[in-house]
Amino acid sequence: MLSPTPCRSKASAFRRIRAAALATSVGLSLAYAPMVWAQTAAPAPAVSSQAAALPSFAPLVKKVLPAVVNISVTEKANATDDGDQMDDQGGPQQDLPQSPFDQFLRKFFEQQGQGMPGMPMQPTPHEQRIALGSGFIIDPSGYIVTNNHVVANADKVTVVFQDGSKHPAKVIGRDSKTDLALIKINVDHPLPYVSWGNSNALQVGDWVLAVGNPFGLGGTVSSGIISARGRDIHSGPYDDYLQLDAAINRGNSGGPTFNLDGQVIGINTAIYSPNGGSVGIGFAIPSSLAQPVIDQLREHGKVERGWLGVQIQEVTPAIASSLGLAKPEGALVADVTKDSPAAKAGVKQGDVILSFDGHAVQKVRDLPIVVAETPIGEKAKVEVFRGGKTETIAVGIGQMPENPQVAENGHQAEPGEAENASALGLKLAPLSPELRQRAGVPKDVKGVVVTGVSDNSPLAELGIQPGDVIEQINQEAVTSPKQAEERLKQAQHEKKTNVLLLINRHGTNQYLALSMSKGENG
C-alpha cells in the first residue's frame, strides 16, 4: 500500500545547475528522437466539438496567481518532527522505483555536491535544512495560509512572491490535528488576496485548479476535477479530504485549490505516490474544515475545540446485529471519560451515537468533526441507541483538554476465582496483581485475563491476544474465569447469532462481535 506523502520539497541548488540539467535532458531527448517521431507520424485525431468548447483557464489564473506565494523555510538545526506532524518526505524514506533517467540525474546532482531536486539529502551534523512549500494570501494586510508541516520546525520563514520579492514571515498559529498554519508578513501596501469558497457545494466531477510551488519551480498551475469527497487517509482525527486528479507534487503543500469562480475550496496537503511524483491522486483539506480553524488561529493563535469525552469505534455488521441495530451505522461508545461532559450527561459505555445536534453520524469519524466544531458551553442533543431503543440526551459541550485521557471504567466486579477456565479456545485466568502488571492493565480495569488462544479458536480470527482483559460478555460484566466460560457456553447453547465482547488492551477498550454462525468463525 502506498503512503500519503506531504507535498513539500527540499530546496537545493536546482536553479544554479538548471542549465546543466536541461542540457542533459535535451541530449537524452535527441537520443530517443526516433521513438518520438514514430509517435507523431500518425495523423492527429480531429478535435471534438466538446473539447473545443472547454473554456480557457487563463483569465482565472491571471486573477488568482498574484495571491499565491512560495514559502521557504530554514528549519532548526537537528530538528525532528513530532509524532503527529509530517516530515519533508512524509515519514521514513522508502525504497522507491528508479528509472534509468532518475538514476542518471541523481548521479549528476551528486557529482555536483548537491541533492537532486525533490529528493531527500542527508544533512551534515548541525546543518540547517531548507524546505519549500506554498501558501496563499487571505487578507490584504499580509495573512497567509499554509500547512502546519511546512512551518512546524521553522527557524526562519520567508515568503517569496511571483515577482521574486521576498518578505520575512512570522508564524501566528499552527494546528497539527488538521495540518494547518497561519503566517503573516508586514507590508506597507495592500496585497492581492483570495477569498474562501464553499467546499460543501462541490460535486465529484467539478473542475478545480491547483496552484503552488512544486519542486521549487515557482508558481505552477494544474487543472483537474474532484475525484472523490470525504477521504480518510489516517493522517489525523479530522480527516475529510477532497481527492483531486490535478497534478500535485512535493512543494505544493499549503497551496490553494480553486473553483471556477476563483475561490479557495481546498488546501493541497498530501499525495499518494510510488515515486514521489504526481500519479493523479492528491488530497486537499476542504475549505469548510479549514476556514474555522484559520479564523481561530488568527484570533487566538490556537484552536479551541468542543469535547464530548468518549472513546468510540466503528459499528460493524456483526456488532450491529449483536446490539439489535437495523444497520451498521453510528459511533459505538467503547469508553466514557470520568467527569467528562458525556459522563455528566449520562452517556454510557455501549451506547451507539446515531446523531449529534441534528447531524447524522453515518460513520464513526463523522462524530469527532461535528463535536470539534460545536461552540464550547453549547447544549447539544445527542441521539443514542441503548437497550434496543433510541434516547435523546442533552450534553453541555466542554473544551477539549490538551491531552485528553482515556476513560476510566466505573463498573465494579467481584473478586476473581483462583482456577483457570477454558472456553472457545481461550485460556482465562483471574486478573491477579502479577498478571495486571505483566500485561500493563490499568488498576481500574476489572475482568478476566486471556492467558492463551488456540490456533483454531474463533476468537483468534477477531484478533484476541494473550494479555487482553475480557470485561463484558453481551454487555454484562464478568468477574471470574468460570463466569466468563459459562456465559460463552450459554451463548453457544442458545445459538445466539453474535456474542458481543468488551475487551481492554493496554488501557484501551474495544468491542468485538463474535459470529456464532457456522462457517464464519468456526
C-alpha positions as CSV (number, residue, x, y, z in Angstrom):
1,M,0.0,0.0,0.0
2,L,1.2,3.5,-0.8
3,S,1.7,6.0,1.9
4,P,0.3,9.5,1.9
5,T,3.2,11.9,1.2
6,P,3.2,15.6,2.2
7,C,3.9,17.6,-0.9
8,R,6.7,19.8,0.4
9,S,10.1,19.6,-1.3
10,K,13.7,20.2,-0.3
11,A,15.4,23.4,-1.6
12,S,18.6,22.6,-3.5
13,A,21.0,24.1,-6.0
14,F,18.3,23.4,-8.6
15,R,18.5,27.0,-10.0
16,R,22.3,27.1,-10.1
17,I,22.5,24.0,-12.2
18,R,19.3,24.1,-14.1
19,A,21.1,24.9,-17.3
20,A,23.3,21.8,-17.0
21,A,20.3,19.5,-16.2
22,L,18.3,20.9,-19.1
23,A,21.3,20.3,-21.4
24,T,21.4,16.7,-20.3
25,S,17.7,16.4,-20.8
26,V,18.0,17.7,-24.3
27,G,20.7,15.2,-25.1
28,L,18.5,12.3,-23.8
29,S,15.5,13.6,-25.8
30,L,17.6,13.6,-29.0
31,A,18.7,10.0,-28.2
32,Y,15.1,9.0,-28.1
33,A,14.1,11.1,-31.1
34,P,13.2,8.2,-33.4
35,M,10.6,7.0,-30.9
36,V,9.1,10.5,-30.7
37,W,8.9,10.8,-34.5
38,A,7.3,7.4,-34.7
39,Q,4.6,8.5,-32.2
40,T,3.9,11.8,-34.0
41,A,3.9,10.4,-37.5
42,A,0.3,9.2,-37.3
43,P,-2.3,11.7,-38.3
44,A,-3.7,13.8,-35.4
45,P,-7.3,13.0,-34.4
46,A,-9.9,15.6,-35.1
47,V,-10.7,17.8,-32.1
48,S,-14.1,17.1,-30.8
49,S,-16.6,19.9,-30.5
50,Q,-16.9,19.2,-26.8
51,A,-13.1,19.6,-26.3
52,A,-13.1,22.8,-28.3
53,A,-15.8,24.2,-26.1
54,L,-13.8,23.8,-22.9
55,P,-13.1,27.3,-21.5
56,S,-9.6,28.7,-21.1
57,F,-8.3,28.9,-17.5
58,A,-6.1,31.9,-18.4
59,P,-8.5,34.6,-17.0
60,L,-8.9,32.7,-13.8
61,V,-5.1,32.2,-13.4
62,K,-4.5,35.8,-14.1
63,K,-6.9,36.7,-11.3
64,V,-5.7,34.4,-8.6
65,L,-1.9,33.8,-9.2
66,P,-0.7,37.1,-7.6
67,A,-2.2,35.9,-4.3
68,V,-0.3,32.6,-4.3
69,V,3.1,32.6,-2.8
70,N,6.1,30.3,-2.3
71,I,7.3,29.6,1.2
72,S,11.0,28.9,2.0
73,V,11.7,27.6,5.5
74,T,15.0,27.3,7.3
75,E,14.5,24.6,9.8
76,K,16.0,24.4,13.3
77,A,19.3,22.6,13.4
78,N,18.9,18.9,14.2
79,A,15.1,19.4,14.3
80,T,13.0,16.3,14.5
81,D,9.3,16.2,13.7
82,D,6.8,15.4,16.4
83,G,4.8,12.2,16.1
84,D,1.7,14.0,15.0
85,Q,3.5,16.0,12.3
86,M,4.7,15.0,8.8
87,D,8.3,15.4,7.8
88,D,9.7,16.6,4.4
89,Q,9.3,13.2,2.7
90,G,6.1,12.1,4.5
91,G,7.7,9.8,7.1
92,P,10.5,7.3,6.8
93,Q,12.2,7.3,3.5
94,Q,11.1,4.4,1.3
95,D,13.0,2.5,-1.4
96,L,11.3,3.9,-4.5
97,P,11.5,2.6,-8.1
98,Q,14.1,4.4,-10.1
99,S,14.1,4.7,-13.9
100,P,17.5,5.0,-15.8
101,F,16.8,8.7,-16.3
102,D,16.2,9.1,-12.5
103,Q,19.5,7.3,-11.7
104,F,21.3,9.4,-14.2
105,L,20.0,12.7,-12.8
106,R,20.8,11.5,-9.2
107,K,24.4,10.8,-10.2
108,F,24.7,14.1,-12.0
109,F,23.5,16.1,-9.0
110,E,25.6,14.1,-6.6
111,Q,28.7,14.8,-8.7
112,Q,27.9,18.5,-8.3
113,G,27.8,18.0,-4.5
114,Q,24.1,18.7,-4.3
115,G,20.9,16.8,-3.7
116,M,18.5,16.0,-6.5
117,P,15.5,18.5,-6.5
118,G,12.6,17.0,-4.6
119,M,14.7,14.1,-3.3
120,P,16.0,13.7,0.3
121,M,19.5,14.8,1.2
122,Q,21.4,13.6,4.2
123,P,22.2,16.8,6.2
124,T,25.6,17.0,7.8
125,P,25.7,17.3,11.6
126,H,24.4,20.7,12.9
127,E,23.3,21.7,9.4
128,Q,20.1,23.6,9.0
129,R,17.8,22.2,6.4
130,I,15.9,24.3,3.8
131,A,12.4,23.2,2.7
132,L,9.9,24.7,0.3
133,G,6.1,24.9,0.3
134,S,3.3,27.0,-0.9
135,G,0.7,29.4,0.6
136,F,-2.0,31.9,-0.3
137,I,-2.9,35.4,1.0
138,I,-6.3,35.7,2.6
139,D,-6.1,39.3,3.7
140,P,-4.5,42.4,2.1
141,S,-2.6,43.1,5.4
142,G,-0.5,40.0,4.9
143,Y,-2.1,37.0,6.5
144,I,-1.1,33.8,4.6
145,V,-2.4,30.2,4.9
146,T,-0.2,27.2,4.6
147,N,0.3,23.7,6.0
148,N,1.5,23.0,9.5
149,H,4.1,20.5,8.3
150,V,5.6,23.2,6.1
151,V,6.5,25.5,9.1
152,A,6.4,23.1,12.0
153,N,10.1,23.2,12.7
154,A,10.8,26.6,11.2
155,D,13.7,28.7,12.5
156,K,13.1,31.3,9.7
157,V,10.2,31.6,7.3
158,T,10.5,33.6,4.0
159,V,7.6,34.4,1.7
160,V,8.5,34.7,-2.0
161,F,6.1,36.5,-4.4
162,Q,5.7,35.8,-8.1
163,D,7.9,38.7,-9.0
164,G,10.7,37.3,-6.9
165,S,10.4,39.8,-3.9
166,K,11.0,38.2,-0.5
167,H,9.5,39.0,2.9
168,P,10.3,37.6,6.3
169,A,7.2,36.0,7.9
170,K,6.0,35.3,11.5
171,V,4.1,32.1,12.4
172,I,0.8,33.3,14.0
173,G,-0.5,29.8,14.9
174,R,-0.4,26.2,14.0
175,D,-2.8,23.2,14.3
176,S,-1.2,19.8,13.9
177,K,-4.6,18.0,14.1
178,T,-5.7,19.5,10.8
179,D,-2.2,20.2,9.4
180,L,-3.0,24.0,9.0
181,A,-0.9,27.1,9.8
182,L,-1.3,30.8,9.6
183,I,1.7,33.1,9.0
184,K,2.0,36.9,8.4
185,I,4.2,39.3,6.7
186,N,4.4,43.1,7.3
187,V,3.9,45.3,4.3
188,D,3.2,49.0,3.7
189,H,0.7,48.5,0.9
190,P,-2.4,46.3,0.4
191,L,-1.6,42.8,-1.1
192,P,-3.6,40.8,-3.6
193,Y,-5.7,38.2,-1.8
194,V,-8.2,35.4,-2.5
195,S,-11.4,34.5,-0.7
196,W,-12.8,31.3,0.7
197,G,-15.4,29.3,-1.3
198,N,-17.9,26.6,-0.1
199,S,-16.3,23.2,-0.5
200,N,-19.7,21.6,0.6
201,A,-21.2,22.8,-2.7
202,L,-18.6,20.8,-4.7
203,Q,-19.6,17.6,-6.5
204,V,-17.5,14.8,-7.8
205,G,-16.6,15.8,-11.4
206,D,-16.4,19.5,-10.8
207,W,-13.4,21.4,-12.3
208,V,-10.7,22.7,-10.0
209,L,-7.4,24.5,-10.4
210,A,-4.4,23.8,-8.1
211,V,-1.6,26.4,-7.8
212,G,1.7,26.1,-5.9
213,N,5.4,25.7,-5.9
214,P,6.2,22.1,-7.0
215,F,9.8,21.0,-6.6
216,G,10.7,24.7,-6.0
217,L,9.8,25.6,-9.6
218,G,7.7,28.6,-8.6
219,G,4.1,29.5,-9.5
220,T,2.7,26.4,-11.3
221,V,-0.9,25.8,-12.3
222,S,-2.6,22.4,-12.9
223,S,-6.2,21.6,-13.6
224,G,-8.3,18.6,-12.8
225,I,-11.6,17.5,-11.2
226,I,-12.8,16.5,-7.8
227,S,-12.3,12.7,-7.9
228,A,-13.9,11.9,-4.5
229,R,-15.0,13.5,-1.3
230,G,-14.6,12.6,2.4
231,R,-11.4,10.7,2.1
232,D,-9.8,9.4,5.3
233,I,-6.1,8.9,4.8
234,H,-5.4,8.3,8.6
235,S,-3.3,11.4,9.0
236,G,-5.3,12.9,11.9
237,P,-8.6,12.7,13.8
238,Y,-10.4,15.1,11.5
239,D,-9.6,13.6,8.1
240,D,-12.2,14.7,5.5
241,Y,-10.1,15.3,2.4
242,L,-11.1,16.2,-1.1
243,Q,-9.4,13.9,-3.6
244,L,-8.2,15.6,-6.8
245,D,-6.6,14.4,-10.0
246,A,-4.9,17.8,-10.7
247,A,-1.1,17.3,-10.6
248,I,0.1,17.9,-7.1
249,N,3.8,17.3,-6.1
250,R,6.2,18.0,-3.3
251,G,6.4,21.7,-2.8
252,N,2.6,22.1,-3.4
253,S,1.9,21.7,0.3
254,G,-0.1,24.6,1.6
255,G,-1.1,25.8,-1.9
256,P,-4.7,26.6,-2.8
257,T,-7.2,24.7,-4.9
258,F,-9.7,27.0,-6.6
259,N,-13.2,26.5,-8.1
260,L,-14.0,28.2,-11.4
261,D,-15.1,31.3,-9.5
262,G,-11.5,31.8,-8.2
263,Q,-12.5,30.9,-4.6
264,V,-10.3,28.7,-2.4
265,I,-12.1,25.4,-1.8
266,G,-9.2,23.4,-0.6
267,I,-5.6,23.4,0.7
268,N,-3.3,20.9,-1.1
269,T,-1.7,18.7,1.6
270,A,-0.7,15.2,0.6
271,I,-0.4,12.8,-2.3
272,Y,-0.3,9.0,-2.9
273,S,2.7,8.3,-5.0
274,P,5.0,5.3,-5.7
275,N,7.9,7.6,-6.8
276,G,7.4,11.0,-5.1
277,G,5.7,12.5,-8.1
278,S,2.1,13.0,-9.1
279,V,0.1,10.0,-10.2
280,G,-3.2,11.9,-10.2
281,I,-4.2,11.2,-6.6
282,G,-3.9,14.3,-4.5
283,F,-5.6,15.4,-1.3
284,A,-6.8,18.8,-0.2
285,I,-8.2,20.0,3.1
286,P,-11.7,21.3,2.3
287,S,-12.4,24.9,2.9
288,S,-15.4,24.1,5.2
289,L,-12.9,22.5,7.6
290,A,-10.1,24.9,7.1
291,Q,-11.8,28.3,7.4
292,P,-13.0,28.0,11.0
293,V,-9.5,26.7,12.0
294,I,-7.8,29.6,10.3
295,D,-10.2,32.1,11.9
296,Q,-9.3,30.8,15.4
297,L,-5.6,30.8,14.7
298,R,-5.9,34.4,13.6
299,E,-7.9,35.4,16.7
300,H,-6.3,33.3,19.4
301,G,-3.2,31.8,17.9
302,K,-4.5,28.3,18.7
303,V,-7.6,26.2,18.1
304,E,-10.2,25.5,20.8
305,R,-12.4,22.5,20.1
306,G,-15.6,21.1,21.5
307,W,-15.2,18.0,23.6
308,L,-17.6,15.2,24.5
309,G,-15.3,12.8,26.3
310,V,-16.0,9.4,24.7
311,Q,-13.8,6.8,23.1
312,I,-15.6,5.5,20.1
313,Q,-15.3,2.8,17.5
314,E,-16.9,1.6,14.2
315,V,-20.2,-0.3,14.3
316,T,-19.5,-3.4,12.2
317,P,-22.4,-5.5,10.8
318,A,-21.7,-8.1,13.5
319,I,-21.7,-5.5,16.2
320,A,-24.9,-4.0,14.8
321,S,-26.5,-7.5,14.9
322,S,-25.4,-8.1,18.4
323,L,-26.9,-4.8,19.6
324,G,-30.1,-5.2,17.6
325,L,-29.4,-2.2,15.3
326,A,-31.1,-2.4,11.9
327,K,-27.9,-1.4,10.1
328,P,-24.3,-0.7,10.9
329,E,-24.2,3.0,11.4
330,G,-23.3,5.5,14.2
331,A,-20.4,5.5,16.6
332,L,-20.1,2.9,19.4
333,V,-19.1,4.2,22.7
334,A,-16.3,2.0,24.0
335,D,-15.5,4.2,27.0
336,V,-16.7,7.3,28.7
337,T,-14.1,9.6,30.3
338,K,-14.6,10.2,34.0
339,D,-16.1,13.7,34.8
340,S,-16.4,14.5,31.1
341,P,-19.4,16.2,29.5
342,A,-20.6,12.8,28.3
343,A,-20.3,11.2,31.7
344,K,-22.1,14.1,33.4
345,A,-25.0,13.9,30.9
346,G,-25.5,10.2,31.2
347,V,-23.9,8.8,28.1
348,K,-22.9,5.2,28.8
349,Q,-20.5,2.6,27.6
350,G,-22.2,0.5,24.9
351,D,-24.4,3.3,23.6
352,V,-24.4,3.9,19.9
353,I,-24.4,7.6,19.0
354,L,-26.7,8.0,15.9
355,S,-26.8,11.8,15.7
356,F,-25.3,14.8,17.3
357,D,-27.1,18.1,17.4
358,G,-29.1,17.2,14.3
359,H,-26.1,15.9,12.3
360,A,-26.5,12.2,11.4
361,V,-23.5,10.1,12.4
362,Q,-23.2,7.7,9.5
363,K,-19.6,6.7,10.0
364,V,-17.5,6.8,13.2
365,R,-15.3,9.7,12.0
366,D,-18.3,11.9,11.5
367,L,-18.7,12.4,15.2
368,P,-15.3,14.0,16.1
369,I,-15.6,16.5,13.3
370,V,-19.0,17.8,14.3
371,V,-18.2,17.8,18.0
372,A,-15.0,19.7,17.5
373,E,-16.9,22.4,15.6
374,T,-19.5,22.9,18.3
375,P,-19.1,26.0,20.4
376,I,-17.8,25.3,24.0
377,G,-20.7,25.6,26.5
378,E,-23.4,25.0,24.0
379,K,-26.1,22.3,24.8
380,A,-26.2,19.6,22.1
381,K,-28.8,16.9,21.6
382,V,-27.3,13.5,21.3
383,E,-29.4,10.6,20.0
384,V,-28.2,7.3,21.2
385,F,-29.3,3.7,20.7
386,R,-29.4,1.8,24.0
387,G,-31.1,-1.4,25.1
388,G,-33.0,-1.8,21.8
389,K,-34.4,1.7,21.7
390,T,-33.3,5.3,21.0
391,E,-33.0,8.0,23.6
392,T,-32.1,11.7,23.3
393,I,-29.6,13.2,25.8
394,A,-28.7,16.8,26.3
395,V,-24.9,17.3,26.7
396,G,-23.2,20.5,27.6
397,I,-20.1,20.6,25.3
398,G,-16.8,21.2,27.1
399,Q,-13.4,22.4,25.9
400,M,-11.0,19.7,24.6
401,P,-8.1,19.3,27.1
402,E,-4.5,19.5,25.7
403,N,-4.1,15.7,26.4
404,P,-7.5,14.1,26.8
405,Q,-7.2,10.9,28.9
406,V,-8.8,7.6,28.0
407,A,-11.8,6.9,30.2
408,E,-11.8,5.1,33.5
409,N,-14.2,2.2,33.8
410,G,-16.8,2.7,36.5
411,H,-18.3,-0.8,36.9
412,Q,-17.4,-2.9,39.9
413,A,-16.7,-6.7,39.9
414,E,-16.4,-9.4,42.5
415,P,-13.0,-10.9,43.2
416,G,-11.9,-13.4,40.7
417,E,-11.6,-17.1,41.4
418,A,-8.2,-18.9,41.6
419,E,-8.7,-21.6,39.0
420,N,-8.2,-21.2,35.2
421,A,-11.0,-21.8,32.8
422,S,-11.2,-22.5,29.1
423,A,-13.9,-21.6,26.6
424,L,-13.9,-21.4,22.8
425,G,-10.2,-22.0,22.6
426,L,-9.4,-19.3,25.2
427,K,-7.4,-19.9,28.4
428,L,-8.7,-17.5,31.0
429,A,-7.3,-16.5,34.5
430,P,-8.2,-14.1,37.3
431,L,-6.7,-10.7,36.9
432,S,-4.1,-11.0,39.7
433,P,-1.7,-8.2,40.5
434,E,1.1,-10.1,38.8
435,L,-0.9,-10.6,35.6
436,R,-2.1,-7.0,35.7
437,Q,1.5,-5.7,35.9
438,R,2.8,-8.1,33.3
439,A,0.0,-7.2,30.8
440,G,0.1,-3.4,31.5
441,V,-3.6,-3.4,32.7
442,P,-4.7,-0.2,34.4
443,K,-5.7,-0.6,38.1
444,D,-9.3,0.4,37.4
445,V,-10.0,-2.3,34.8
446,K,-11.9,-5.3,36.0
447,G,-12.5,-8.7,34.3
448,V,-10.6,-11.9,33.4
449,V,-7.4,-12.0,31.5
450,V,-6.7,-14.1,28.4
451,T,-3.6,-16.2,29.0
452,G,-3.7,-18.3,25.8
453,V,-5.5,-18.5,22.5
454,S,-5.6,-21.7,20.4
455,D,-4.9,-21.5,16.7
456,N,-8.4,-22.9,15.9
457,S,-10.2,-20.6,18.3
458,P,-12.9,-18.5,16.5
459,L,-11.7,-15.6,18.7
460,A,-8.2,-15.8,17.2
461,E,-9.7,-14.5,13.9
462,L,-11.0,-11.5,15.8
463,G,-7.5,-10.6,17.0
464,I,-7.8,-11.5,20.7
465,Q,-4.4,-11.9,22.2
466,P,-2.9,-13.1,25.5
467,G,-2.9,-10.2,27.9
468,D,-6.3,-8.9,26.8
469,V,-8.8,-8.5,29.5
470,I,-12.4,-9.5,28.9
471,E,-14.6,-7.0,30.8
472,Q,-18.1,-7.8,29.5
473,I,-19.9,-10.5,27.5
474,N,-23.1,-9.3,25.9
475,Q,-22.9,-6.1,27.9
476,E,-22.8,-7.9,31.3
477,A,-19.7,-7.6,33.5
478,V,-17.7,-10.8,34.0
479,T,-15.9,-11.2,37.4
480,S,-14.2,-14.6,37.1
481,P,-12.9,-17.1,34.5
482,K,-15.7,-19.5,35.4
483,Q,-18.4,-16.9,34.9
484,A,-16.9,-16.0,31.5
485,E,-16.8,-19.6,30.5
486,E,-20.4,-20.2,31.5
487,R,-21.6,-17.2,29.5
488,L,-19.7,-18.2,26.4
489,K,-21.1,-21.7,26.6
490,Q,-24.6,-20.4,27.2
491,A,-24.3,-18.3,24.1
492,Q,-23.3,-21.5,22.2
493,H,-26.2,-23.4,23.7
494,E,-28.8,-20.7,22.9
495,K,-27.4,-20.5,19.4
496,K,-27.1,-16.7,19.5
497,T,-26.2,-15.1,16.2
498,N,-23.5,-12.9,17.7
499,V,-21.8,-12.5,21.1
500,L,-20.5,-9.0,22.0
501,L,-17.3,-8.8,23.9
502,L,-15.8,-5.8,25.6
503,I,-12.0,-6.2,25.9
504,N,-9.3,-3.9,27.3
505,R,-5.9,-4.0,25.7
506,H,-3.2,-1.9,27.4
507,G,-5.7,0.5,28.8
508,T,-7.9,0.9,25.7
509,N,-11.4,-0.5,25.5
510,Q,-12.7,-2.1,22.3
511,Y,-15.9,-4.1,21.4
512,L,-15.6,-7.3,19.4
513,A,-18.5,-9.2,17.9
514,L,-18.1,-13.0,17.6
515,S,-20.3,-14.6,15.0
516,M,-21.7,-17.9,16.2
517,S,-22.8,-18.9,12.7
518,K,-21.2,-21.9,11.2
519,G,-18.5,-21.3,8.6
520,E,-17.8,-17.7,9.8
521,N,-15.8,-18.1,13.0
522,G,-15.9,-21.9,13.1
